[in-house]
Amino acid sequence: MNLEEITEFVDNKIDKDSSKIVIGFYELKVRRNLTDADVLNALYLISTRLMNLGYKVYKTNEKYTFKDKEYEVQSNELLVAIKE
């Protein structure tokens, strides 16, 4: 994914729900047919963009709090971002 695609991808996610963004394994690996290296690169760029927009980013198996409940990023979720 290039920067333009990543920007569009993140913006579409924000349009759907600006308080919590979930990036799933299926979305990147299967639907976009990315290699493992491409997935890692895309996640790095997505994380950077979201942090620049004021989101706290969590990766698989990390715990986070959303609306006063504690959650854990599931194995099928590559990244969860919460608006601070």
Steps between C-alpha positions, in 0.01 A plus 500: 500500500632841413450813710197613301328162549582503871364853541177402323475176703543683833265783401228247408543330839472836679185584303337176622592548868738771614522386862623141442675366192565130450732371229441131440727230364247421228491861376872520432627148444208339319293776338801702383718190445803651675815308587607478864763769438242725332260451794770603749589806292134599462439458875797723577370773270141463621616517864706811431208675327258412780741615774548828312121539504490457880418130530655256745596187306492144632625186327400133523478368859535846660234616745315827471208680661208624294187655654604386850540134398824313458563311176784310337592529134398162358716279279293585191549872570834646402443841651246693706513877532309697762450876477646660810 
